[in-house]
């Protein structure tokens, strides 16, 4: 259990776990390392790859961005696009440093937040989602809500949908889903992140495009705030600037 922190660690290891690879980075550095993942990747297998890459590289704390349901800093559901064994896995023991686990979309949301009410949607292997309302981080699980034709949102905007529908139809579905969620949740703006966002030619006027570094920035930013494991949310830093 991570205790309430009174100061921000100086060097933070950030692991952004995805269905095809895990990105490894350190706070304050722009370089990233990628280790492949896949449907059979267990947390221990992933960590062996991670530790092999960061051998002899010091860090004070770590953040793990997990592609699934996280409750109060603990993985509560096995991932949809990886292997099993994630529930109960002790990343802190394996890394030997204070470690916080957070939903990967929530971590990216923290890195792209500019104030007010922001809805974050991550277009990658699946659909990541989170909202930050006036500085309060609210992780969400919109991907597996029913959408249409007995399919979930993720089945229309995720990687498999892109391959099934083709880029043009997939893009139309993305615009439709983003507009529906924007009208339903009423954020001030929407941030679209994830690797497949670059396949969108244009964005609606209420959207901003996420940056590839948002997850790393968010993973480090989490350590700027004390965390009570019993609390339902983290406090996200409000920036002085907001998108027009």
Secondary structure, DSSP 8 states (H G I E B T S, - for coil): -----SS--SSEEEEEE-SSEEEEEETT----EEEE--TT--HHHHHHHHHHHSTT---SEEEEEESS-EETTEE-S--SSS-S--TT--HHHHHTSEEEEEEHHHHHHHHH--SSEEEEEEESSSEEEEEEETTEEEE---TTSEEETTEETHHHHSHHHHHHH-HHHHHHHHHHHHHHHHHHH--SEEEEESGGGGG-S---TTEEE--TTHHHHHHHHGGGS---TTSS--B----S----
